[in-house]
Every structure is written in C-alpha cells, then in structure tokens.
Amino acid sequence: MPHGPCCTMQNTRPSPAVPRAITSEADGRQLIGDLAAIMDALLAIIEEETAFVRAGRIDQAAALEPRKAELASRYLGSSERLKQNSQFLKASLPQQLAALRRQHEMFRDLLKINLTVLATAHAVSEGIIRGVAGEISRKAAPQTYGVSGRPTAAPATAMRPVSVSRTL
C-alpha cells in the first residue's frame, strides 16, 4: 500500500520548552528577582482589579485582563523554572529563596481576597439577572383564575428567556 506525503510527515508541533538549568548564583538571583518582580506586578493588577470590581466598574476591571494574563503566563514559566532548579537554589541561595517564599505567601493571601470579591460580584450579578428574568416572565404571563377562583400559576411556556451580552 503506497504512503502519501501525509503519512511520512513528522510531528511539526514544537515540544514544550524545558526550563534552562541554573548553573550560577547570579542566574539564581536573576530568576528569584524576576519572579519577585512578576509577583509584584501581578499583585498591583489584582489589587486594582479588586478595587474596580468593588466599585462596580467592571469594564475597567476587564480592561486589565490582557496584562494580567501575560503576567500570569510569565509567572507560571518562572515558577516552573524555579521548581526545576530548587535543589541548586536551596543550596546556594537559601535566604533569597526564603524571602521569595514569604512574598509568595502574601501574594497568595491577597489573591484569595481577589477571588472572593470576584465570586461575590458574580453571585450578585447572577441573582440580579435571575430576578429580572423572573419579573419579566411574571408580568408577561396571562393572569387567569382556576375553578376555585384563585389565580393559577403561569404555564412553563409563558417563561421568557433573557439574553445577556457578556461583552463588557
């Protein structure tokens, strides 16, 4: 059976980047400094986002998303490189690594606050949308009375869907 060109092609997808090994204290300091700077930048954006969401300025919070995503990607890459080189860093730069660990704990605590604010905003907005949809459906349903003279519940077909644009 002859093989066409599609059967002989090699997989052309790039392999995931393997983090470079740290071979000197200077490289280790650079990595720790870079990761600390990324966390500081992410923290500033997260605090700004939290303030915007608390103030109800969702459009301004959403405008931070591209920068936040870029920093999060850099954070993950640097964190992976740090993990891959943890033995060398523990042996040669224990104080700097301990300081980074403390900074990371503070970062994680502030991230929890941000996630709580975002979850609260989501729950409140969902409750508002459900309330509006229920009110629209209730008002649109015909008011009829049953045999007993009491109002009857609206049929399921009387429910009206509500459309929400997720674009801010």
C-alpha positions as CSV (number, residue, x, y, z in Angstrom):
1,M,0.0,0.0,0.0
2,P,1.6,3.3,-1.0
3,H,2.1,6.0,1.6
4,G,1.1,9.6,0.7
5,P,3.0,12.6,1.9
6,C,0.7,13.0,4.9
7,C,1.9,9.6,6.3
8,T,5.6,10.4,6.2
9,M,5.5,13.9,7.7
10,Q,7.0,14.3,11.2
11,N,5.1,15.9,14.0
12,T,5.9,19.6,13.5
13,R,4.5,20.8,16.8
14,P,7.1,22.4,19.0
15,S,7.9,20.5,22.1
16,P,7.2,22.3,25.4
17,A,10.2,24.4,26.4
18,V,12.4,22.8,29.0
19,P,13.4,25.3,31.7
20,R,17.1,26.1,31.5
21,A,19.2,24.8,34.3
22,I,20.6,27.4,36.7
23,T,24.4,27.0,37.0
24,S,25.5,30.0,38.9
25,E,24.4,32.1,41.9
26,A,24.0,35.1,39.6
27,D,21.5,33.2,37.4
28,G,19.7,32.1,40.6
29,R,19.5,35.7,41.9
30,Q,18.2,36.8,38.5
31,L,15.5,34.1,38.5
32,I,14.4,34.9,42.0
33,G,14.4,38.7,41.3
34,D,12.4,38.2,38.1
35,L,9.8,36.1,39.8
36,A,9.5,38.6,42.7
37,A,9.1,41.4,40.2
38,I,6.4,39.4,38.3
39,M,4.6,38.8,41.6
40,D,4.7,42.5,42.4
41,A,3.3,43.5,39.0
42,L,0.6,40.8,39.3
43,L,-0.3,41.9,42.8
44,A,-0.7,45.5,41.6
45,I,-3.0,44.5,38.9
46,I,-5.0,42.2,41.2
47,E,-5.4,45.0,43.8
48,E,-6.5,47.4,41.0
49,E,-9.0,44.8,39.7
50,T,-10.4,44.2,43.2
51,A,-10.9,47.9,43.7
52,F,-12.7,48.2,40.3
53,V,-15.0,45.3,41.0
54,R,-15.8,46.5,44.5
55,A,-16.7,49.9,43.0
56,G,-18.8,48.3,40.3
57,R,-16.5,49.4,37.4
58,I,-16.4,46.0,35.7
59,D,-15.4,47.5,32.3
60,Q,-12.3,48.9,33.8
61,A,-11.5,45.7,35.6
62,A,-12.0,43.8,32.3
63,A,-9.5,46.1,30.6
64,L,-6.8,44.8,32.9
65,E,-7.2,41.2,31.7
66,P,-4.7,41.2,28.8
67,R,-1.8,42.4,31.0
68,K,-2.9,40.1,33.9
69,A,-2.9,37.1,31.5
70,E,0.5,38.0,30.2
71,L,2.0,38.3,33.7
72,A,0.3,35.1,34.8
73,S,1.9,33.3,31.9
74,R,5.3,34.7,32.8
75,Y,4.7,33.8,36.5
76,L,3.9,30.2,35.6
77,G,7.0,29.9,33.4
78,S,9.3,31.3,36.1
79,S,7.7,29.2,38.8
80,E,8.3,26.1,36.7
81,R,12.0,27.1,36.2
82,L,12.3,27.7,39.9
83,K,10.9,24.2,40.7
84,Q,13.2,22.6,38.3
85,N,16.2,24.3,39.9
86,S,15.0,24.1,43.5
87,Q,17.9,21.9,44.8
88,F,20.5,24.2,43.5
89,L,18.7,27.3,44.8
90,K,18.2,25.8,48.3
91,A,21.9,25.0,48.5
92,S,23.3,28.3,47.1
93,L,20.7,31.0,47.9
94,P,18.6,29.9,50.9
95,Q,18.0,33.4,52.2
96,Q,16.7,34.7,48.9
97,L,14.5,31.7,48.4
98,A,13.0,32.1,51.9
99,A,12.3,35.8,51.2
100,L,10.6,34.8,47.9
101,R,8.6,32.2,49.8
102,R,7.3,34.8,52.3
103,Q,6.4,37.1,49.4
104,H,4.5,34.3,47.7
105,E,2.5,33.6,50.9
106,M,1.4,37.3,51.0
107,F,0.6,37.1,47.2
108,R,-1.5,34.0,47.8
109,D,-3.4,35.7,50.6
110,L,-4.2,38.7,48.5
111,L,-5.2,36.5,45.6
112,K,-7.8,34.8,47.9
113,I,-9.3,38.2,48.7
114,N,-9.5,39.0,45.0
115,L,-11.1,35.7,44.2
116,T,-13.7,36.2,47.0
117,V,-14.6,39.6,45.6
118,L,-14.9,38.2,42.1
119,A,-17.1,35.3,43.3
120,T,-19.3,37.7,45.2
121,A,-19.7,40.0,42.2
122,H,-20.6,37.0,40.1
123,A,-23.2,35.8,42.6
124,V,-24.8,39.2,43.0
125,S,-25.0,39.8,39.2
126,E,-26.4,36.3,38.7
127,G,-29.1,37.0,41.3
128,I,-30.0,40.2,39.7
129,I,-30.3,38.6,36.2
130,R,-32.5,35.8,37.7
131,G,-34.7,38.3,39.5
132,V,-35.2,40.4,36.3
133,A,-35.9,37.3,34.3
134,G,-38.5,36.1,36.8
135,E,-40.2,39.5,37.0
136,I,-40.4,39.8,33.2
137,S,-41.9,36.3,33.0
138,R,-44.3,37.0,35.8
139,K,-45.5,40.2,34.1
140,A,-45.8,38.6,30.7
141,A,-47.8,35.6,31.9
142,P,-51.6,35.9,31.5
143,Q,-53.5,36.4,34.8
144,T,-56.1,33.6,34.9
145,Y,-58.2,32.1,37.6
146,G,-58.8,28.5,38.3
147,V,-62.1,26.7,39.2
148,S,-61.6,27.7,42.9
149,G,-61.4,31.4,42.0
150,R,-57.7,31.6,42.9
151,P,-55.0,32.7,40.4
152,T,-53.3,29.9,38.6
153,A,-49.6,29.5,38.1
154,A,-48.3,30.6,34.7
155,P,-47.6,27.7,32.3
156,A,-44.0,26.9,31.6
157,T,-44.5,28.2,28.1
158,A,-45.1,31.7,29.5
159,M,-41.5,31.9,30.6
160,R,-39.5,34.3,28.6
161,P,-35.7,33.9,28.1
162,V,-33.4,36.8,29.0
163,S,-30.4,37.4,26.8
164,V,-27.3,38.9,28.3
165,S,-24.3,40.2,26.4
166,R,-21.1,39.1,28.1
167,T,-19.1,41.7,26.2
168,L,-18.2,44.5,28.6
